[in-house]
């Protein structure tokens, strides 16, 4: 794409139309830009448009966003190994060099909004190219910084610092490697001194502006304070991996200014209108993060400054208001004190009254409910529950204040317990004097007990020394649960339900069961939080296990109130904003998994669930809710049909319309779930399979059904169900060829090859050899082709399991002869190169048994192995079998961590998530063999009895010493000699 007047006009018009409120011109413009993006120099042309002063500012802003997004997906593209995958055309190297030449000066001269986009674009380039492929960037930034500093041009200075902050962030998050440390050294050598220089210059300017006074102080201070914040963030990045020598040498200058920003006030900014206070607080929060980093990583060097900083932070916290705008400062400051409390310098908290003052001056004020908390509770229950119940509230004032107490208790547990216990009793006393007015005191007391509880190792049980749990539960919690007004004081009710849930293991069964009907009542509360907490409480109670592992609560415990419980749960889904409440649906799933599912229970439940399913099919938007919905359907079908097999037709009548809606209306998000439910229904049927299913079978065999990778595991699951229940159908109308075509497609990709083996294994397991014989050579040729081109450890293990299953189902002779039919004598090559060296990698009880028994049969029954010319292979195979059977998994398998490729943005799309309640039962193909070790020894003893004296020598020559010893021990255990 050449840069000329026509290009300028074309791009300007396109970007103008992308801003149109009318969808048609907007779509046309987006399509034109997408097409143009494949042409060389497109990114360069867009960047030049951004730089063109004659073009309207909104068009340039739109172009800057497009430029950034263009770089995000095309600066570095990887060629996908998947079939049919679309690979975007990468930006040519010559164009990249021109972009890198232009972007820095353009960014520095741009308006703030465009500068922000170009700074992000520059960071994207830096992520891939800096510093090795872009050595000129840092010198250019440093030179520009010094030039801007001379004229005190803080718009430019902050643009440069913002860019540096972005490209240095990688030092915070990447693992420490030699390459990373070399990059860090390069950045320190070039940027540490200029950073300190601009930091100290700006500090002096701030002091000068503050001292001079005048009407424009706030406007002058704002960019200076922002500059110091950016310097602090760069300080954090450059110091994250380890303490650099330059920063250690200049620690006094840095720490002196840091302390000043925590203790100084800037009334012109903080007390003025606008967000001046937030600007200063952001700087203070950045300072707190820096000193937290130093106390964590550079404790010894930081020691002389610690007392002053601890006092400064403490003083700051006692003056910070409860306003939500100051949350970040409060949280980072408390985190610093928490880090100090768990360090070797915890003696700062040992003085008299320090812990008491911290509790009264910092902890309690930050734990108490604020107006903002009440508003969140009422207006955004999902976010409130996420923070409060799911433990993701570490960055809230309430949680971090409790973390400070936990930190101090690490070394002063008795004092913390005594002080907090008194505070709790005082608050409960205050509540008792006037419950209607002082209810927040009781809420604060409950929150402290729950948040300061400690989890016991190896379980869900928690404990606390603050109160006697049974006594506190009886006197404080039970009155709230017994309250007949389910809508009164909802935050207190939520706290009581949370306490019951948290301490469910300690509350005896008789007391808990007596209270469950009260919890069921709270499912009818109008508060979304309260009925969510009630559902969560019931769901978690049903998971409680006794010491022996038995469930504490069974179907007989909940049967007296089961109709009311199920009715209230489904009614709760009708409350505004709870139509897709995941806590309620999870509770429904759990109740159906425990309750006695009679016909009377199953009928109304499937009706309610299919009604919900019909609604969510219109617009799937909550993947967690939807998953529990399908799990609830699956568990209902499974447990009801286990009790009464005649219900299957009723379930089919209820579910088929919903499943048909999903498939016909292309609700792709639900395809994996629909296929799994269909598989479950197929498996629950007794042959012959009803004709209605055979239409689905035909759809299943169509290649189009397999195009979406997300559907593959569920389709395989459904195909396996058909192959098991109706194997005779494969002999008709070329269906076996179609199934093997599916196998061939799946096996070609490393992401679906395991699923391909599942299909193949099911075919081998369910069809006679006479049926599959015409196809066997083609199957082997396909597998050998993949072995040659692109084999992985996972593939080889699956290949070995398949050969083992083939052998135990159709005999060693058919295995060896069919493989050798592809290429003469290739079987022994396969045995030496793949079977023997990889047998030790097999994991899983059924897989281990299958492969060891198959290997033993090969060893003791196959003429190919018993031939005198195969002595070495025989010995090495036995050595591998002994390794598999005698050594623990961790000693023979090297764990290869799976690296997930997670995109930068996640959207709701079709993703396979297995339904636990519709899972396929794993069948043992060798039920008649109980112990593979005994089978090995018995087979060897039988073999050696027919050829006395032949095998001891082979064993001595081919088994390593540890395996020889292990074999002798096995022979002794089963009292079967090898002669």
Secondary structure, DSSP 4 states (H G I P E B T S, - for coil): ---SHHHHHHHHHHHHHHT-SSHHHHHHHHHHHHHHTTSTTHHHHHHHHHH-TTS-HHHHHHHHHHHHHHHHHHSS-----STT---PPPPPHHHHHHHHHHHHHHHHHS-HHHHHHHHHHHHHHHHHHTTTT-THHHHHHHHHHHHHHHTT-HHHHHHHHHHHHHHHTHHHHSPP-HHHHHHHHHHHHHHHHHHHHHHHHHHHHHHHHHHH--TTHHHHHHHHHHHHHHHHHHHHHHHSSS--HHHHHTHHHHHHHHHHHHH---HHHHSSSSSHHHHHHHHHHHHHHHHHHHHHH-HHHHHHHHHHHHHHHHHHHHH--S-GGGHHHHHHHHHHHHHHHTSTTGGGG-STTHHHHHIIIIIHHHHS--HHHHHHHHH-HHHHHHHHTSS--TTSHHHHHHHHHHHHHHHHHHHHHHHHHHHHHHHHHHHHH-TTTSHHHHHHHHHHHHHT-EEPTTSS-EE-SSS-HHHHIIIIIHHHHH-S-TTTTHHHHHHHHHHHHHTTTTS-HHHHHHHHHHHHHGGG-S-HHHHHHHHHHHHHHTT-B-TTS-BSS-HHHHGGGHHHHHHHHHHHTTSTT-TT-HHHHHHHHHHHHHS---HHHHHHHHHHHHHHHHHHHHS---HHHHHHHHHHHHHHHHHHHHH-GGGHHHHHHHHHHHHHHHHHTT-GGGHHHHHHHHHHHHHHSPSSPPHHHHHHHHHHTSGGGGSSHHHHHHHHHHHHHHHHH-GGGGGSTTHHHHHHHHHHHHHTSTTTHHHHHHHHHHHHHHS-HHHHHHHHHHHHHHHHHHHHHH--HHHHHHHHHHHHHHHHHH-HHHHHHHHHHHSTTHHHHHIIIIIHHHGGG--SHHHHHHHHHHHHHHHHH-HHHHSGGGHHHHHHHHHHHHHHHHS-HHHH-----------SS----------GGGPPPPP-TTTT---HHHHHHHHHHHHHHHSTTTHHHHHHHHS-HHHHHHHHHHHHHHT----
